[in-house]
Amino acid sequence: MAYLSRYLETHIKEDLAKKMVFMSGPRQSGKTTLAKKLLQDENLDFSRYLNWDASTDRENIIREQFPAGPGLLILDEIHKYSRWRQVVKGLYDKRKEEIQILVSGSGRLDYYRHGGDSLQGRYHFYRLHPLSFREINAGGQYRLMDLFNYGGFPEPFLLASERESRRWSKEYRTRVIQEDLNSLENVKDLALLENLVIRLPDLVGSPLSVNAISKDLQVAHQTLSRWLIILENLFMIFRIFPFGAPKIRAVKKEAKHYHFDWTVIEDESFRFENMVACHLLKWCHLRQDYEGLNTELRYFRDIDKREVDFVLIENNKPRQFVECKLQQRDTNPALRYLKQRFPEVYTVQIALRGEEDYINKDGIHICPAEKYLLSLI
C-alpha cells in the first residue's frame, strides 16, 4: 500500500531532539506507520517498536526491559497500562542522554494518566489526524471527491472503494468499542453505547441535545454525558461549542458534534460540513501543539436562529467565519450579519461543487472548497 508523507513528520523529528514526544489520535489514523517510518529514517531495527497490545512487548514493558543502545524508542498504546507514566518517566530520567522516546496511542494521552508522577516539562504533545486534502494533494494525483467518498483514514482512502469504506467503518466502530474502550473504561452496557454510536451520525449538523438523546435511549443524563466524553477521548467524535461575543446575541449552551470518520454520514451536505470541520480542527490542533497558540474551533448561532457553520478563534478573538455549501448559491444571510459586525475578520463561503472564486460586495470570499482546504494543513 502506498505511503503518504504525513504533516507531523518534520515537527516530531525536530522535537525528539529536545524532549519526549507524545502522539495521540484516532485508531488507524497512521500513528504506527509514521512511527515505523521514523525508525526507518534512522536505520533502526523494528525491535525498538514496542506495542502494549502485543503479549511479548507487554511483558517487556511491565518488567521495564527495553532495547539497549542509543536511538529512537517507540512505545505504542502504553497508556492502557495503569503505571505507564511512572515507567516512561523513569526511562526518560535514566536514559534521556542516549535515547529519544516517542509514546503513541489511540486514546487521549493527556486524559489517560492513571495518576503517578507528572511528566510536565518532559514532553511535547501532538494529535495526529486522518488525511486532509492538502496531504493527499501533495502529489496532485487525488481529488477532493476521493476524500469526500472514502474518508481520511489511510486504509479505506487508499483502497478507493465505497464498499470497502463502508465495511471498514463498521469494523472500525466494533474495534474501538470492543477493544480500546473495554481496556480503558468501565462501561456496563456496551450494547447501549454502541446504539448511541450508530445514532449519532444522523444528528450531525444540529446542536446535540443530551436531554433528548438520554430520553430516547432511556439512559440517565449523567450516563450519556459520560459516554460522549468517552467517545471524544477515544477520538471517535469531537464537539464544538457556540461562539459568543458582546456584539451578538449568541446562544451559549448546546454543542455540535462531528465524526473523525465522516463517511458514516449519509446526507451529502452534512458529510461535507463534517469533512470541513475535521480539516479546521486539524489546523487548530497543529497551531496549539506546535505553535503554542490559543486556537479554537466554534460555531455561531443566535437567538434569532441565524447560524454559521464555523468560527475560528485565536487568542479569544474571531479569526475566520466559514460557511459550507454543496453548491455556490446565495450568500448565507447569517454570514453577512457576522461580517457586518466583525468587518476585519476573514469571511468565506465554500462549495464542494463550485468553481466561482471572488470577493462579493459584502466583503465575503466566495471560494471553491478545494482552494480553501489547500490553504489549511
PyMOL commands that set and color helices and strands:
alter all, ss='L'
color gray80, all
select helices_A, chain A and resi 9-16+31-41+46-48+55-62+78-80+84-95+133-139+144-150+154-159+162-184+190-203+210-217+221-233+262-264+268-289+333-341+369-374
alter helices_A, ss='H'
color red, helices_A
select strands_A, chain A and resi 20-24+49-51+71-76+99-105+123-127+237-242+256-259+295-301+307-314+317-325+346-351+358-359+365-368
alter strands_A, ss='S'
color yellow, strands_A
deselect
rebuild
show_as cartoon
